[in-house]
Amino acid sequence: MSQAADFLIEIATTDYETTRLAVEGGAHRIELCASLSEGGVTPSYGTIRQCRESFSVSLYPIIRPRGGDFLYTEQEFAIMQQDILSCKALQCEGVVIGLLQKEGTIDLIRTEKLIELAYPMGVTFHRAFDRCVDPEQALEQLIAIGCERILTSGQQPTAPEGAALIARLQELAAGRIVIMPGSGVRPENVVSLAKQTGCVEFHSSLRGAIQSKMQFVHPSFASSAESYQNPFIDPQKVSQFIKAFEELRES
C-alpha cells in the first residue's frame, strides 16, 4: 500500500466559508462549486478570486453553467469557455468539466477544446462520466485527449456501491489518468474503498448545515432552512480523512 503522503482528499465546497473550513481541516484540494444541492454549478468570479487570494491549496472550480443534464447548447459551451479563461487568469490549478452527447458518449470535440483552452491548468472530468453508456471506452477517450483525472462513483449512486467498476477502471488506467472515487466517500469507509480499488485520490463533500446567526427570525419563515441555515463543513471530519490515510500507511 502507498505511503500516506501519496493519498489525497479533495473536498467539494459551496462558498468561501465552507472552503475556509475545508482548508482548516487539511483538505489537499478544493473543488469549488456553487449550489451543491444541484450537483454543483460554476461559482461566481468573486468567489473564485477571494478563495484564490486567501488559500494556497489547489483550487479546481467546477465549470458547469447550470444544473440538470450534461448536454450543452452552443451558448452554454461559450459560457464554459469564458469561465475557464477567468479561472486561468486567476491562476487556479485546474477546472472540473463534463460534457456528453445525447447518445451517452463523451462530447469529445468540445471536451478536447476545453482541455486545450485550460492548459496549463489540469482538468478533471466529473461524474458526467457516470452517465456514459460505455465507461471503458470513455476512459480511453479521456486519456487520449489529455484529461488529468476522472471523478466517478463507478456508475452507481455512491462510490462504495460502484467499487468493483472503480477498481476495474483503476486497473485499466494503469497510471495514465487518475481515477478518483467520489459520492458517499466518508472517513469511515475510505480505507476500505482504497483497499478495494487501489485508488489514492478521493472526493467528498461532507455537506452539513449550521444555524444562522440572525437574531430576528420572521415567524412566517421560521421553519425555512434556506432562510436560517447556512452551508457548513466540519473541519474535524476533514481531518479524519488524514487520520484514515495514516491507517493506510500502516496497513
Buried (B, 14 or more C-beta within 10 A) or exposed (E): BEEBEEBBBBBBBBBBBBBBBBBBBBBBBBBBBBBBEEBBBBBEBEBBBBBBEEBEBBBBBBBBBEEEEBBBEEEEBEBBBEBBEBBBEBEBBBBBBBBBBEEEBBBBEBBBBBBEBBEEBBBBBBBBBBBBEEBEEBBBBBBEBBBBBBBBBBBBEBBBBBBEBBBBBBEBBEEEBBBBBBBBBBBEBBBEBBBBBBBBBBBBBBBBEBEEEEEEEEEEEEEEEEEBEBBBBBBEBBBBBBEBBEBBEEE
